[in-house]
Amino acid sequence: MTGTAEALATTARVTSATPLTAEEQGRLKASLKRRFGQELALALTVDPRILGGLVVQVGDVVIDGSLAGKLDALQDQLLRGGG
């Protein structure tokens, strides 16, 4: 079989802190199409624990653009002395 798991995926699992508007969903679908080279269906989940931003999973690829993820990364960097 050729291709990667993300190339074979047809659904993007999207987690947001608040529900996405129709306009936001449209912009996200267009952005994901540019990134993955194909139209993807959105499976939307709301999780206030991510604080803001989005977490997107397509196949094995996870894009963590959440505020919680960024704060965790900053905390890790500060604890390692890389502030």
Secondary structure, DSSP 8 states (H G I E B T S, - for coil): --S-HHHH--EEEEEESS---HHHHHHHHHHHHHHHSS--EEEEEE-GGG-SSEEEEETTEEEE--HHHHHHHHHHHHHTT--
